[in-house]
């Protein structure tokens, strides 16, 4: 689902506080995108948003200046886990050091799986950003 569909699916998401868990996560099979992780307080969801950078990873910095922004339909969302803040913080302890590494989203997915195996995606499927 795209970011608009994600927020439309549960009205609590639009009004809830969100805690950022970094915006430079990467996957091995998607070198022209970065991923943003956030935790929605009211729904207890950690979600990843795929942010494509067609010009390559250096284009990410142009994106921050709002040059050549991705269309909302390209901002794909996947819910990675549901847990309370304490659980999320414990599972992702040290994430700022891990995020810049290659395929870092895989690490986050693995950490979050231990929290809530029923709500996390299968890491072998084609649609998940954490599967690469």
C-alpha positions in Angstrom: 0.0 0.0 0.0 1.1 3.6 -0.5 1.5 6.1 2.3 -1.9 7.7 1.6 -3.6 4.3 1.8 -1.8 3.5 5.0 -3.0 6.6 6.7 -6.5 6.3 5.3 -6.8 2.7 6.6 -6.8 3.8 10.2 -7.7 7.3 11.3 -5.7 7.0 14.4 -2.5 7.1 12.3 -3.2 10.6 11.1 -3.6 12.1 14.5 -1.1 10.0 16.5 2.4 11.1 17.5 5.1 9.2 15.6 8.6 8.4 16.7 11.2 8.4 14.0 13.5 5.4 13.8 15.7 6.7 11.1 15.4 7.5 7.4 18.4 6.0 5.8 17.7 2.2 6.0 18.7 0.2 3.0 18.1 -3.2 1.3 20.5 -5.2 -0.8 18.2 -5.6 -3.8 17.0 -1.9 -4.0 20.1 0.3 -4.2 18.1 3.3 -5.5 15.9 3.6 -2.5 16.1 4.3 1.2 13.6 3.4 3.8 12.2 5.4 6.7 11.1 3.6 9.9 8.6 5.1 12.3 6.5 4.0 15.3 2.9 5.1 15.5 2.1 5.7 19.2 -1.7 5.1 19.0 -1.6 2.0 16.9 1.8 0.6 18.3 2.9 -0.1 14.7 6.4 0.1 13.4 6.2 0.8 9.6 8.7 1.2 6.8 8.3 3.6 3.9 10.2 2.9 0.7 11.5 6.2 -0.7 12.8 5.7 -4.3 15.7 7.9 -5.5 15.8 7.3 -9.3 19.0 9.3 -9.6 20.8 7.0 -7.1 21.5 7.4 -3.4 23.1 10.8 -3.9 19.7 12.0 -5.1 18.4 11.4 -1.6 19.9 14.7 -0.6 18.2 16.5 -3.4 14.9 14.8 -2.2 15.5 16.5 1.2 15.6 19.8 -0.6 12.3 18.9 -2.3 13.9 18.6 -5.7 12.5 15.8 -7.8 10.3 14.3 -5.1 8.7 10.9 -5.4 5.0 10.7 -6.1 2.8 9.6 -3.2 2.0 6.3 -5.1 5.7 5.5 -5.1 6.0 5.8 -1.2 5.2 2.2 -0.3 4.5 1.2 3.2 4.8 -2.1 5.1 4.0 -2.6 8.8 6.9 -4.5 10.3 5.7 -5.0 13.9 3.2 -4.0 16.6 4.6 -3.5 20.1 4.8 -0.9 22.9 7.5 1.7 22.9 9.7 -0.1 25.5 9.7 -3.3 23.3 10.5 -1.3 20.1 13.4 0.6 21.9 14.8 -2.7 23.3 14.5 -4.6 20.0 16.2 -1.8 18.0 18.8 -0.7 20.6 21.8 0.6 18.7 19.9 1.2 15.5 21.7 4.5 14.6 25.0 2.6 14.3 23.4 -0.2 12.2 21.2 2.0 9.8 24.1 3.2 7.6 25.3 -0.4 6.9 24.4 -2.2 3.7 21.1 -4.1 3.9 20.4 -2.6 7.3 16.6 -3.0 7.0 17.1 -6.7 7.2 18.6 -6.3 10.6 15.7 -4.2 11.8 13.2 -6.7 10.4 15.0 -9.5 12.3 15.0 -7.6 15.5 11.3 -6.8 15.3 10.3 -10.3 14.4 11.3 -11.4 17.8 8.7 -9.0 19.3 5.7 -9.9 17.2 6.2 -12.8 14.8 2.5 -12.9 13.9 2.5 -9.3 12.5 5.8 -9.3 10.6 6.1 -10.1 7.0 7.8 -13.3 5.7 11.3 -12.3 4.8 11.3 -14.4 1.6 8.3 -12.8 -0.1 8.8 -10.4 -3.0 6.9 -7.3 -1.7 8.6 -6.7 1.6 11.4 -4.1 1.8 13.0 -6.1 4.6 13.3 -9.3 2.5 16.3 -8.4 0.5 
